[in-house]
Structures are given as structure tokens and as C-alpha cells.
Amino acid sequence: MKIFVGNVDGADTTPEELAALFAPYGTVMSCAVMKQFAFVHMRENAGAVRAIEALHGHELRPGRALVVEMSRPRPLNTWKIFVGNVSAACTSQELRSLFERRGRVIECDVVKGNWRWW
């Protein structure tokens, strides 16, 4: 089950830290940390539900209560595009502006070294 974790400080939170936070509730398959949110994939649905119930509102950092909920699917007729070899200096807004020349952009994130599969 894919879990959305909001209100994350991507510059200060690692996938390993999130995996350790979710591990007591079940098997963590992977974690991906973006700028202000993350995704945690758990093997068992029951463990994911327990994690959502227990960790929603948890303060990973003082004053930053996590938003933990089941991930929602992308809207219909949308595509997720991987863009490789992006400069470390590139921002999400710059990338968004480039792609918006061709159409509406629903979501755009530049992931810089904070992503790992387990």
C-alpha cells in the first residue's frame, strides 16, 4: 500500500529515517522523500492502516505535524514522466515552466539524492 506523508522537510528528512518510523507497523518496501512530502510503500495493508492511524499528526520535527494518509491515484488521463540527468541547480518551478509550454502540469518534483529502494 502506498502512503502519502505530508509536511515533511525534505532537506532534513532521509528515507532511512522514515523507514524506521514506519517499520514498527509492518514491512517497508520503499520510501521516496521530496521537498515537503514523501511516499512510503508498505507490504501489508493492515500494517499501513495501523501506521496511518498512529502517525497522522506525529511530529517528526518540533512544530511539524505529519499528514499521513493513503495515497490517492493520479487524475485520469495524466502521465508521470521521468526526466533524468537534471542539473542539481534546477528547481521544480523551472522544470514545471519548461513542461507547461506543452500543456498543464499537475505535479512536478525534482528529487535530489533522497530516494532509495529497499
N, C-alpha and C positions, 0 to 999 in steps of 0.2 A: 504494500500500500504506500502511496506517495503522500507525504505530509508537507504542507506549506508551513514555514516558520517565518513569521514577520517580525519586524522591529529588531533585526539583527544588525550589529555593527560589523560589516564585512571586513573592515580594515583591522579589527581586533578579535575576530572570531575565526577559529580554524575548523575544518571538517572533523578533525580528531576530537576537538572539544565537544562538538555537537553529538558525534557518535557516542562519546562517553556519557553524555547527558541522557540520550535515548536508550542506551544499551540495557539498563535495568528492566525495561519494559518488553524487550524482545530483540530479535536479531536485526541489526542494522546492516542493510545491503550496500548503501552508498549515501554520501552527503555531498551537496553542492552548495557553496556559500557565494552569494552575490554581494552587492553593496549593502542593501538594507533588508535582505531576506535570504532564505535558504530553503532547500528541499532535502528531506530525509526520506529515504526509501527503506521500509521495514518489510521483512519477510512475511510475518503473520499479521492478519487483520486484527485479531484480538489484542495483540501487543501494541499495535498502532493506536487503537481506540483507547487503551489504557494510558499510553503516552500523551495523547491529545488531552484527555481529561486531567491528567496530573500536571502537565507542563504549561497549559494555557495560562498566561498570567505570571509565570515564573520569571524572576528577574535574574537573567544570566549576568547582566551588569547592573549595578545600582541605578535605579531610576528608569530602566528599560525593560518593561514587562513584555515578554514574548507573546506574540499572537500565534497560536498553534492550532491548525485546523486541517481537515482533509483537503488535499489539493483538488482544485476544480479543473476540469479539462478546458483546453483552449476552445474559443468560439469556432463554430463550423466555418468551413471554407477559409481557414487560415493555415499557414505553413510555418514551421520552425526551420530557420536556415542557420547552419553553422558557417561562420566566417573565420578561417584560420589565418595565421601569420599577421595578426593585427598588432600594430605598434603599441608598446607599453604606454606611450603618451596619449593614445587615442581614448577619448571619453565616450560614454554611452550616447550622449547628446550628439556628438559629431557623427557617430555611426548611424544613429537614427536619422539625422538630417540627410545623410547620403542616400539611405534607402527610401526615405519619404519622397524623393524625387520620382520614384516609380510607383508609389501607392501608399496606402495607410499602413502605419506600423503600430501593432498592438502592444508589443513589448520589445525592449532592447536592453541587453546587458552585456557589458564587457567583463569577462571573467579573467582575472589575472592571477594565476598560480594558486588559487584557493579551492581547487576542485580535485577530488580524488575518488576512485572506486575502491571498494574494499574487496 
